[in-house]
């Protein structure tokens, strides 16, 4: 959703980055955290949070939806 990740940044697993956020050059994002803002800052840990599995649920739902969709030309 429009986040910008600059060169040299590393993003851990199960991370959420807020829309329109900017990860500046060389930013290291720890696993299971939420980053947002411009420049992006660590907001909170997602471990044991209802948001911890949000990304996996989103991908799962989008794949299920894509499998039921018909191509429109």
C-alpha positions in Angstrom: 0.0 0.0 0.0 2.6 2.5 -1.0 5.4 2.0 1.5 8.9 2.9 0.3 11.9 0.7 1.3 15.2 2.3 0.4 18.5 0.4 -0.4 20.2 -1.5 2.3 17.2 -2.0 4.4 16.4 -5.5 5.8 12.9 -6.5 6.8 12.3 -9.4 9.2 9.6 -12.0 9.0 6.0 -11.3 9.9 6.5 -7.5 9.8 3.8 -4.9 9.1 4.8 -1.6 7.5 2.2 1.2 7.5 0.8 2.6 4.3 2.9 5.5 2.8 5.7 4.7 5.3 9.4 5.4 4.4 12.1 3.0 5.5 15.2 5.0 5.2 18.5 3.6 3.8 20.0 0.9 6.0 17.0 0.4 8.3 16.9 -2.9 10.1 13.3 -4.0 10.9 13.1 -6.7 13.6 10.8 -9.7 13.1 7.2 -9.4 14.3 7.1 -5.6 14.6 5.0 -2.8 13.3 6.8 0.2 11.7 5.0 3.3 10.4 5.7 6.9 9.5 8.0 9.0 7.4 10.6 8.2 8.3 9.3 4.9 9.6 9.8 4.1 13.3 9.1 1.1 15.4 5.6 1.4 16.9 5.3 -1.9 18.7 5.9 -5.7 18.8 3.3 -7.8 17.2 4.1 -11.0 19.1 1.0 -12.2 21.0 -1.1 -9.5 19.2 -4.2 -10.0 17.2 -2.2 -8.4 14.3 0.6 -11.1 14.4 -1.1 -13.3 11.9 -2.8 -10.5 9.8 -0.4 -10.8 6.9 -0.7 -14.5 6.6 -4.5 -14.3 6.8 -4.5 -11.6 4.1 -2.4 -13.7 1.7 -4.5 -16.7 2.4 -7.8 -14.9 1.7 -6.4 -13.2 -1.5 -5.3 -16.6 -2.9 -8.7 -18.1 -2.1 -10.5 -15.1 -3.8 -8.2 -15.3 -6.8 -9.1 -19.0 -7.2 -12.8 -18.2 -7.4 -12.5 -15.1 -9.7 -13.3 -15.1 -13.4 -11.1 -13.1 -15.8 -12.9 -10.1 -17.3 -11.6 -9.0 -20.7 
